[in-house]
Amino acid sequence: MTGQARQPTSASPASPEAGRWLDLATVERPVLDLCPDYTALIIVADGLRPGPSDEATDALLSDAEARARAALAGRAAADLEPVAAWRLAYQAFGAKPKRTRPSVEALLRRVEAGLPRIDRLTDIYNAISVRHLLPVGGEDLAMYRGPARLARAAGDEPFDTMHDGQPVTEHPEPGEVIWRDDDGVTCRCWNWRQCVRTRITHATTSAVFILDGLAELGRDGLLTAGQDLAGQLTALHPGARLSWRQIGAVPESPESPESPGG
């Protein structure tokens, strides 16, 4: 199932080009056969103001750290129900979550030492991931070649990454769940590891954010996280234009967010 493209009521819609890209994003049937309750909320944004981390994103991450400590209450990240559900989803396609951890678990394991401060866009989506206990990724939309689709890998798709400071090309395991475009893998193991090509940089002015949802979030959990992300983007990037769309196991008639905020 798919939902129609929408935009938060507090923001103008993204450019027609970004909207057309959004309309073509898909979750392929073999992924839903593996995980029937999976839903992605995809937000495209342009008119962004990139740059290094600043006081606003530092405060957002500090708040996320405090909320995470309260949610964990001394427990391991893997003991939280939404994280445990992602571990099971990884195991369903053969991944070993102790070696390839879902992105939200990897972030939660860093809370005590402090979440990384990376840049004005990455900091926002990492904070939303930790605050709402779901995987969130962000990439440079201009670097995509064709639409995003979530698929099970054949095993020969190229994945550009770095090893010992040098660029290398790897390949996913056959059957691995991957995000990809026409040129290859953009993220391995659902939300574990992003490629270099579409990485957000200090030059990124248009971006795509992917929020991964499973049933353990509850009916409104994915939309609530999307509202929060949209609100932070519009607050910290005045003039940003946003549109979103749900794909996968989409509930009937998902609502647009009302006045998203922090």
C-alpha positions in Angstrom: 0.0 0.0 0.0 1.1 3.6 -0.5 -0.1 6.9 0.7 -0.4 10.1 -1.2 2.3 12.8 -0.9 1.4 15.4 1.7 3.1 18.3 3.5 3.0 19.6 7.0 0.5 22.4 7.4 3.2 24.7 8.8 5.4 24.4 5.6 5.1 25.0 1.9 5.4 21.8 -0.2 8.7 20.8 -1.6 9.6 21.6 -5.2 7.7 19.8 -8.0 10.9 17.9 -8.8 11.2 16.6 -5.2 7.5 15.8 -5.2 7.8 13.7 -8.3 10.8 11.8 -6.8 8.8 11.2 -3.7 5.8 9.8 -5.7 8.1 7.1 -7.1 9.6 5.7 -3.9 8.5 2.1 -3.2 8.7 -0.8 -0.8 9.0 -3.9 -2.9 6.7 -6.9 -2.2 9.5 -9.3 -0.9 10.2 -6.9 1.9 6.6 -6.8 3.0 6.3 -10.5 2.7 9.2 -10.7 5.2 7.8 -7.9 7.5 4.1 -7.2 6.8 3.8 -4.5 9.4 6.6 -2.3 8.0 5.9 1.3 7.1 8.2 4.0 5.9 7.5 7.7 6.3 9.6 9.6 3.7 10.1 13.3 4.0 11.7 15.4 1.2 12.9 18.9 2.1 14.5 21.7 0.1 15.6 25.2 0.9 17.7 23.8 3.8 20.6 25.7 5.4 23.4 23.2 5.9 26.5 23.7 8.0 28.3 22.4 11.2 26.5 21.6 14.4 25.4 24.7 16.4 23.8 25.6 19.7 20.3 24.7 18.5 21.2 21.2 17.4 23.4 20.7 20.4 20.4 21.5 22.6 18.2 19.1 20.6 20.6 16.3 21.0 21.0 17.0 24.8 17.3 16.8 25.1 17.3 13.5 23.2 20.0 12.1 25.5 18.0 13.0 28.6 14.8 11.3 27.2 16.8 8.2 26.2 18.3 7.9 29.7 14.8 8.0 31.2 13.5 5.4 28.7 16.4 3.1 29.3 16.3 3.5 33.1 19.5 1.4 33.4 18.4 -1.2 30.8 20.3 -2.2 27.7 19.0 -0.6 24.4 18.1 -4.1 23.1 15.6 -4.6 26.0 13.4 -1.8 24.7 10.4 -3.2 22.8 10.8 -1.1 19.6 14.5 -2.0 19.5 13.9 -5.7 20.1 11.4 -5.6 17.2 14.1 -4.3 14.9 16.5 -7.0 16.0 13.9 -9.6 15.0 13.4 -7.9 11.7 17.1 -8.1 11.0 17.2 -11.8 12.0 14.4 -12.5 9.5 16.7 -11.8 6.6 19.8 -13.4 8.1 21.6 -10.4 9.7 23.3 -10.7 13.0 22.1 -7.7 15.0 25.0 -7.9 17.4 27.3 -7.3 14.4 25.0 -5.1 12.3 22.9 -3.2 14.7 19.8 -1.3 13.8 20.7 2.4 13.6 18.5 3.3 16.6 20.2 0.8 18.8 23.6 2.0 17.7 22.7 5.5 18.7 21.1 4.5 22.0 24.3 2.7 23.0 26.2 6.0 22.6 23.8 8.0 24.8 25.8 7.7 28.1 29.0 8.9 26.4 27.1 11.5 24.4 25.6 11.4 21.0 27.9 12.6 18.1 27.6 16.2 16.9 27.9 15.9 13.1 26.1 18.7 11.3 22.9 20.8 11.3 20.9 18.2 9.4 22.3 14.9 10.7 22.0 16.1 14.3 18.3 16.8 13.8 17.4 13.3 12.5 19.6 11.6 15.0 17.8 13.4 17.8 14.4 12.4 16.4 15.6 8.8 16.2 16.6 8.7 19.9 13.6 10.7 21.1 11.1 8.4 19.4 13.0 5.1 19.4 12.9 4.4 15.7 15.5 4.3 12.9 15.8 7.6 11.0 18.1 8.2 8.1 18.9 11.3 6.1 20.6 11.7 2.7 21.4 14.3 0.0 18.5 14.2 -2.4 20.5 15.7 -5.2 22.9 12.7 -5.1 20.2 10.2 -5.8 20.0 8.6 -9.3 16.3 7.6 -9.8 13.8 6.8 -7.0 14.4 5.2 -3.7 13.2 1.7 -3.2 13.4 -0.8 -0.4 14.3 -4.2 -1.8 15.9 -7.5 -1.0 19.3 -7.7 -2.6 20.5 -9.9 -5.4 24.0 -9.6 -4.0 25.7 -7.9 -6.9 24.5 -4.3 -6.2 27.5 -1.9 -5.6 27.8 -0.2 -2.3 30.4 2.6 -2.0 32.0 3.0 1.3 35.3 3.7 3.0 37.8 1.3 4.5 41.0 2.5 6.3 40.4 6.0 4.7 40.2 4.6 1.2 37.1 4.4 -1.0 36.0 0.8 -1.7 33.0 -0.9 -3.3 31.3 -3.6 -1.3 28.2 -5.7 -2.1 25.2 -6.7 0.1 24.5 -10.3 1.0 21.8 -12.0 -1.2 18.5 -11.5 0.4 19.6 -8.6 2.6 17.1 -5.7 2.9 18.6 -2.6 1.3 17.6 0.9 0.3 18.8 1.5 -3.3 18.5 3.7 -6.3 19.5 3.2 -10.0 23.2 3.4 -9.2 23.3 0.9 -6.3 22.8 0.5 -2.6 22.2 3.7 -0.5 21.8 1.9 2.8 22.7 -1.6 3.8 20.7 -3.8 6.2 17.6 -1.6 6.1 19.1 1.2 8.2 22.5 0.0 9.4 25.0 1.7 7.2 24.7 4.5 4.6 26.8 4.8 1.4 29.2 7.7 0.8 27.6 8.9 -2.4 24.3 10.2 -0.9 25.7 11.2 2.5 24.6 14.6 3.8 27.4 17.2 3.7 27.8 20.9 4.5 26.7 21.6 0.9 23.3 19.7 1.2 20.3 22.0 0.5 17.8 19.3 -0.5 17.5 16.1 1.5 15.4 13.0 2.0 14.6 11.6 5.5 13.4 8.0 5.9 11.7 7.1 9.2 11.3 3.3 9.6 8.3 2.1 11.5 7.2 -1.3 12.9 3.9 -2.1 14.7 5.6 -1.7 18.2 5.6 2.0 17.7 1.8 2.0 17.9 -0.7 3.4 15.4 0.5 7.1 15.8 4.1 6.6 16.7 5.5 7.0 13.2 3.4 10.1 12.4 4.3 11.6 15.7 8.0 11.2 14.9 7.4 12.7 11.5 5.7 15.7 13.0 8.6 16.2 15.3 11.2 16.0 12.5 9.1 18.3 10.3 8.8 20.8 13.1 12.5 20.8 13.9 13.4 21.3 10.2 11.0 24.2 9.8 12.1 25.8 13.1 15.9 25.5 12.4 15.7 26.0 8.6 13.3 28.9 8.1 11.9 28.8 4.6 12.4 25.1 4.2 9.8 23.4 2.0 8.6 19.9 3.0 6.5 17.1 1.6 6.0 13.5 2.9 4.5 10.2 2.0 4.0 6.9 3.7 4.8 3.6 1.9 4.6 0.0 2.9 1.8 -1.1 5.3 0.1 2.3 5.3 -2.9 2.9 7.5 -6.0 4.2 5.8 -6.1 7.9 5.2 -3.0 9.0 7.3 -3.4 12.6 8.5 -1.1 15.4 7.7 0.7 16.7 10.8 -0.8 19.8 12.5 1.5 22.5 13.6 4.6 20.3 14.1 6.9 21.4 16.9 9.6 20.3 19.2 
